[in-house]
Amino acid sequence: MKLAMVGTGYVGLVAGVCFAEMGNDVVCVDIDHAKVERLKQGRMPIYEPALDHYFQRNLTEGRLTFTTDLAAAVRPSAFIFLALPTPPDEDGSADLSHILRVADQLGPLCTSYKVVVTKSTVPVGTADLVRDALEQAGRQAGVDFDVVSNPEFLREGAAVVDFMTPERVVVGTSSPRAADLMKRLYAPFVRQGNPILVMDERSAEMTKYAANAFLATKISFINEIANLCARAGANVDCVRRGIGADSRIGNKFLYPGLGFGGSCFPKDVRALHKTAEQYAYDFQLLNAVLEVNARQHLYLTNRIQERFGGLVHGKRIAVWGLAFKAHTDDVRESPAHRVIEELLARGAHIVAFDPEAMDTTRAVFGNAITYAGNLYEALHEADALVICTEWPSFRRPDWNRMRRLLNQPLIFDGRNLYEPACMTDKGFEYHSVGRPSALPTRADSSHAPRRTPLDVAA
Ligand code: NAD
């Protein structure tokens, strides 16, 4: 099948590469000339596990091409996917200008039958707007098309696996012809029997927002429980396991931390709240979800400040983890960045390290913070370590080396990576989220800081 992917960002690139991997001819279109040139030369603009492997193969075998020419991409294609940005407007609603501008351009190009598929996350009613725009713009040309809402549920960091083996595919369309074509396109991805759920456009659009809002609610809920556990002397790890074993609740998305971030959850929860407002509905729960999230990072920064006797000014703080979650270099609305902003505002000096998100962080903070070449370099003469992202490489570090490098063996863990009891044995003072703090045993804490150049090197 021939398809055009309009917008070659996170979603468009992953979807384009995966459709090509299944044997389709995919042409990816973007207005960013530099990005298209880089892609044509085989250079991947984002870090996403396994993506580069499939990208190189399909580029070499000619099933995947890139262009800035929308008309040339659309004319031979049966499916036109819109994977365009829907950033928040000033009032929090989704900005549809990218989608509607492209729909205007597509109108005159749909002279043979096309399925126009919205992959972007868009509010209820967008399919109608896209249909209107196509009809208006293509009035003279005698257009032939159907509109489909096909929201994307991939997770950054696991995007290829999610796209290749989706738990479900949602197809929103009132056209049986388009539904049939979409089922044929997705059939190779659901061979294990996962469902293709065909529904009306509005329900499909709402499904995506409802899914993200529900997941965000779970995160804010467990963060509230964690904060209360800390006050009440309970351990959120025990509580999490205790409730997660109940199949009505489930054990996923119940990890307390620094709050949700990334390019989707915050903007989608705000946009759903705005949609509710537009329909004169007071969606109170979403307000609470957002408020809890906006203050969750303060749980850690306030703890740090208290530990330093109310003053972090002049303290050298090592930060491990800058991406909004592991396995990505994406720092959009990253809780790690919120922690850094807060500590900088209180006068701390930050030395940061992340396995993938150094460049994306440098683009945000510039010279305001120091960038370390590896985990251990960040710790050199730091007064404390703060962990903000759950990268696997942070899970089993060299504890002896850490103790030698840090000015004092003090860790604030915003991701609950370690067992508090083990940290006591390892000689660290350890504070995490919603669990009792650990103090080092006297023998372990009496280490003498004997640093060698080898401690800092990679
Ligand atoms: P992105 O910002 O990474 O990429 C968007 C791309 O569209 C950019 O390359 C941009 O240059 C291009 N573009 C803008 N206007 C264009 C035009 N007129 N013609 C051609 N290209 C144009 O965005 P993204 O993260 O891929 O998100 C796209 C949509 O998918 C959003 O609605 C988002 O909410 C949704 N979504 C994102 C994720 C995710 O994890 N990133 C997951 C599910 C859904």
Boltz pocket constraint, residues with backbone or C-beta under 6 A from the ligand:
constraints:
  - pocket:
      binder: B
      contacts: [[A, 6], [A, 7], [A, 8], [A, 9], [A, 10], [A, 11], [A, 12], [A, 29], [A, 30], [A, 31], [A, 32], [A, 35], [A, 83], [A, 84], [A, 85], [A, 86], [A, 98], [A, 101], [A, 102], [A, 119], [A, 120], [A, 121], [A, 122], [A, 152], [A, 153], [A, 154], [A, 155], [A, 156], [A, 263], [A, 264]]
      max_distance: 6.0
